[in-house]
Structures are given as C-alpha cells and as structure tokens.
Amino acid sequence: MTKTIKIYTLSTCSHCKAAKKFLNELNIPYDFIDVDLLDIEDKSAILDEVRKYNPRLTFPTIICGEHVIIGFQEREIKEALGL
C-alpha cells in the first residue's frame, strides 16, 4: 500500500484527534497540518487548498489517494486504504 495520506486538522478538534489515533493504531503513515496553528499567510494558503477538496471547510479533511473523506469516517478510511 503506497497511498499518501494527508489530513487537514484543527489542533482542538476531537474528530481530528480520533482520525489520527485511528491511523496510528493501524500503523498507517500520514502527514497532517493543524490549520489553526499556522501563521496567517500559511493559513490562508492552506485554507484555499482545503477548499478545493472540501468547499465547506470542515475538519478533518482526509486525502487518501483519489479519495476525499470529510470528517472521521472509519469505514470510508478503511475502504480508501483497501482494508
């Protein structure tokens, strides 16, 4: 499995923390960005990036290969990973 996983999160979001914990428990590597901890210029650019995948700008927004998963959806994450 060589899918790159990227998660856009908020540091205070319980659903974001649950998604990270879930991937950690499955030993799935991922990159994440805590959007709320970025400086103003970086935050603006990242929000524009997130908006391309998720116009409602809700978190977590999970990019797994060609799949975009909005929120912490265990079943959808497993399907995207082929588990």
N, C-alpha and C positions, 0 to 999 in steps of 0.2 A: 504494500500500500504506500504510494508515494504522493498522495494528495496533500497539498499545502492547506493548512487551516489557519485562517486569520479571524480573530474575534475583535470586534469593536465593543468596548465595555465602558461602564462607569464604575469608579472605584467603590462607590457606596451601594451599588445595585445587588440585591440578593439573588436575582435571577442570573446575573453575570457571574457572580461567585459560584453559583451552583453549576453553571456550564463549565467553568474552568475546573472545578472539583471533579465533575463527571469525566472530562477528558483526561485529567491526571490519573483517575482511578483506572481508566482504560489504557494508560501508558501511551496516549496519543500526543505527539508533539504539536504545538501550536504557537502562533505568535499572537500577541494581544496588544491593544492600545487602550489605555484608560483615558478616554477622551476628555474627561473632566479635569485631568491633571496636566494637560498640555497648556503651553502659553498661548496667548490669544491668536497669534498668527498661525501657529501649527494647528490649533483647534479649528480655526475657520477652514483651513485646507482639508483637514480630516473629515469635518462635517460635510463638506462638499463631496468627498469621496463616499462617505456612508450614504448620503442622499441618493447616489447613483444606484445603490443596491436596495435601499430602504427609504423611500421618499418620506415616510412618517417619522424617521429619525428615532426609532425606539431601540432599546438595548436589552440584551445583547443582539448584535447583528453578526451572524456567523457565516463566513465564506468558506466553503469546503469544495474545492474543485469548481465545478459548474453550478453547485447548489448554493442557494442563499437561504439561510434559516433565520427567521425572525423570532427572537425570544428563545428561552431554553426549552427545546423540544427534543427529549431523549430519543424518541422513535425516529424522528427525522434525521437527527445527527447520526444515529446508527445506520440508517439507510444510506445516507450520503457517504459514509465510510465503508459501506459494504459489509457491515457486521450483522 
